[in-house]
């Protein structure tokens, strides 16, 4: 008799477990609907006042036998899981998400297919200083069979008294050099008002680290028909970086290249700390190509080659680095730019390294 009662009670527990399971899943479905409404309204997913209200309601209606602290712990875990469910739904909805688009996005620039499995390269001076300076670097880039050149016409600097770039004159120099050497221009634009004049002279709009969350600039870049190279902010999380890219793609432009350029930490040995693990994370979370800027992440010429190798080895779609004919007299970032001879040695070493990974440049 006692065995039969035990079995009946166990069956009752099984039924209750299934009922709890059903209710938890029903609750999750309701929470997902709430998440969709919150997203449309731009409301934060987590609402501490709402959580406190729910816990108070439970406490008012709790009759035991479980201690309320146990009940509170159980429901806090349910609340936490529900919040994670909303966050996952939001990630799936992102246009840049790998879950939204399984295949890799290929960005084609000047015949160069970025994101096709073979690393690409962008070299050039930190800032455009003169035609002769840019042409000297362009000549070396072209001699290597490369198709892209970078150079800053607008230079957001920490100090307002530092060289800020040549502006429109710098853009025109880049365009002239690019035409002469059959190169595509990558340059930074710092404000939406400069986009119109820039589009006549450049091929790729770069949005720098300091402007990663300049949302009006991101939206303006999303409305154009040119590729955008988006750099990660100095203290931006990967989630913030991805959402910055979402601002661009949400306006219709999916030709986006993400660029890890180091983040600010307590470490002083390098200019920034290269977050090399960001590369595979971004490749897994998004369908966009990912570059690594080894110059700004390290700030040291002696670290450019090993970090470039690390970037390629971990799966980056490209590497960016700075080159100047005479770094000692450069108007910005003199200590971190390669001269032409160093550039030649750097690129030769990279080519040898790539052969070990069976890449064909």
N, C-alpha and C positions, 0 to 999 in steps of 0.2 A: 504493500500500500504506500509506504513512504517513498519507495523507488518511483512509483507511478507519479506521485505528487511532485517529486524532484524533476522528473522528466517534463511534466506539465508546466512547471515554473520555468524551466529552461526554454521550452517552446514559446512561452509568453515573453521571455527576455528576447528571443530571436525576433519575434513579431515587433516588439518595441524598438529593437535595433533598426529593423527595416523601416519602421515608421519615422524614427529619428532621421535616418538616411534620406528618406523621401522629403521630409520637411527641410533638412539642411540644403538639399539641392534646389527645392522650390524657393527657398530663401535666396540662394545664390542667383537664380534667374531674375528675381525681383531686384536684387542689388545690381545686376548687370544693366537692367533697364534704367535704374537710378543713375548709374554711371554715364549712360548715353545722354541723359537729360542734362547732367552736370557738365559734361563735355561741351554740349551745344551752348550752354549758358556761360561757359568759362568759369565755373565754380570749382573751388578746390575739392578734391575727392574726399579728403579726410576732414571731418567736422567734429571736433572734440565735444562741442555742446550737445550734438545729436547723440554721440556715444554715451555721454553722461546721462542724458535723458533715458536712453534704453536701459542702462544699468539700474537707474533709480526705479524704473517701472518693474524690472525683474525683482528688485529687492522688496518692493511694496507687495508683490504677489507671491513671494517665496514662502513656502510652508514647510520646507524640509523634506526628507531627513538630512540631505546634504548640507554642510555648512555653506553659508552664502559666499565665503571666500573661494570655495571650490567652484561654485556656480559662476562667480564672476570671472575666474580664470578661464573656465571653459568658453564662456561667451566672448571674452576678449580675444581668444584664439580664433573663434568664428569670425569676429569683426575684422581681425587682421587678415585672415584668408580672403574675406570678401573684398577688402581693399586691394589686395594683390591681384584678385580676379579682375577688378576694374582697371588696374594698371596694365595688365596683360592685354585686355581688350583694346585699350588705347594704343598700345604698341602695335598690335595687329592692324589697326586702322591707319597707322602712319603710312604715307605714300612712299617714304624712303625705306620702309621696313622690308627685310628679307621675306617676311611672312606675307607681305602684300605682293611682292614680285620675286619669284625664286631665282630667275636668271640674272647674271651680272649685267649692269648697265655699262655699255661701252661708250666712251666719249671720244669722238674723232676730231682731231685738231691738226690741220695741215698734213693730212694723210697719216698721222700718227694715231693708232688705236689704243687709247688708254683704258686699261682694265681687261685686256684680252689674254692675260697670263704672262706677258713678257714685260718686264719693268721698263718704264719710260723715264726720261730725265729732263729736268728743267734747270738750266744754269744761266747765270748772268750777274751783273753787278747789283749791289744792294740799292744804290741810287743812280739814276741817270745824271751824269755830270757834264758830259759833252758828247758830240758826235764821235770824235776820235776814240774816246774811251769805250763807248758802246760798240763801235765798229771793230775794235781790236778783239773784244770778247766774242763778238758774233763770228768773226773770221775763224777763231779757234773752235767754236761750236759747230760751224758748218763743216770744217775739216774732219770732224769726227762723225759726220753723217747724221747729226742730230737736227731736230726740226723746231725746237722751241727755245725761246730766250725770255728771261725775266729781267725786270729792271723797274725801280721805283721812280715814278714821276711825282707822286704825292707821298710824302713821308711823315706819317704821324710819329712824333718823337716825344720822349718823356719831358724834355725841356723845351719851352717855346723859343729858346734862343739857338737851338741846334738847327742844322740844315734841314729845311722842310721839303726839299725837292724843287724841280724846275717847273712843275705844273704842266700846263698845256704845251709849253716848249719842249718839255721832256717827252710828252706823248708823241709829238711830231718827230723827234729824233728817233724814237723807237720805231715808228712807222717807216721812216726812211731807211733805217738799218735793216729792218725786217724784209723790206722789199728787195734791197740789194743782195741780201744773203739768203733769201727764200726761207725765212723763219717766221714762226707765229709768235706773237707778243703776249706775255702774261704780265699784267701789272695791276697794282692795287688801286682801287677807287675807294675814297673815304666818305663820300657824301652822295646822295642821289642826284644832286644838282650837277655833278661832274660826269654823270653817266652818258649823257647825250654827246658831249664833245669827245668822250673817251671812245665810244663805240665806233667812231670814224677812224680811229687810229690803232685799236688793239683787237686781239682775237679772243683773249680769255680775261674775264674780270676776276681779280683776286680780292677777296674780302679778308682783311687781316685780323689778327688775334684781338686787337683792341676794339674791333667793330663786329665781332662775332654775334653780339646781341644788340646791334644797331638794327632794330626790327624794320624801320622804314627803308634802310638800305637793302636789307635782305629781301623785302617785298619788291623793291624796285628791280633788283637783280633777277628776281623770279619772273619779271614781266618782259625781259629781253630775250633775244634769240641767240645769245652767245653763251658758251660754257662759263661756269663759275667755279673758281678754286676757293674753297672756304677753309680758313685756318681755325684751329681750335683756340679758344680764349685762354688767357694766361692762367686762370683759375677755374676753368669750366669743367664740369663733370662730363662724362661721355654722354649721358642722357641729355644734358643741356646742348651739347654739340650736335647731337642728332636732331633735336628739336629746332635748332637754328637752320639746319639743312631743310627741315620740313617747311619752314617759312618760305624758302625759295621754291621748292617743288610744288607747294600748294598754289603758287601763282602760275603754274604751267611749265616751268623750266626744269626738266629732269637731268640736264647736262651738268651735273655737279661732281666735283672732285673734292673729297675730304682731305685735309692735310693736318697731320699730327706734327706740331712744332715745339713740343715741350711745354710743361706746365710749371708754375712757380711753386717751389717747395722751400724748405729750410736749407737745402744743400747749396753750398757756395762754390763747389769745385767746377761747376759748369754754369753757363748763363741761365739755363732752365734745366728741368729734369725731363729727359726724353722718356715718355711713357710708351715704351715699345709694345707693351701688351695691348695698347689701344688698337693697334693695327688688326690683329685677329678678331678682337671684339667687334670693331666696326665692320669688318668683313662678314661676320656672322649675323650681326644685327641689321645691316643695311645691304642693299644691292649696289651701292655706289663704289667707285674706285677710291683707293686710299693712298695718299702720298705721305712721305716723311721728309720734313725739312730738317736736314742735319746741321745746317748752319745756325739757325736761331735756337734750336734745342740745346746745342752744346756751347756755342760761342767760342769754340776752340778749333783751330785748323788741325791740330794733331788728333782730334777725335772724329773728323769728318769721314775718313775712310772706314774705321771699324764700325761706326754707327750706320753708315750706308750699307755695309755688308749685313749688319744685323737686320736692317729694314728689309732688304731683299730676301734674306733667309727666312724671315717670319711671314712673308707673303705680301709685302707692300707692292702696290701697282706702279710706284714710281718714287724717285728721290729728287729733292730740290736742294741746291747748294749755290753759294755765291762765289763769283769770280770777278776779279778786278785786275787790270793791267799792272797797276802799281798800288797794292793795298796800303802801303805806308802813307800815301797822300790822299787816301779815300776820304770823302767828306762825311761818311757815316760807316760805322761798324768795321773799322780798319783791321782790327785784330782777328776777325773771324773769316775774312775773305781770302780765297786762294789767288795767287798770281797765275799767269798762263802756264809756266813750267810746272807748278804744283798741280794745276788742273790737268795737264797732260798725264802726269804720273798717277794722279787719282783715278782718272778715267781708264787708263790702261790696267790698273790693279782691279778695278771693278769688272772690267771685261773678262779678265782671267778668272776672277771669283765666280762670275755668272756661268762660265763654262762648266764649273764643278756642279752647278745646279741644272745643267742642260738647257739653259736659256740661250736663245739665239737673238743677238741684238740686231 
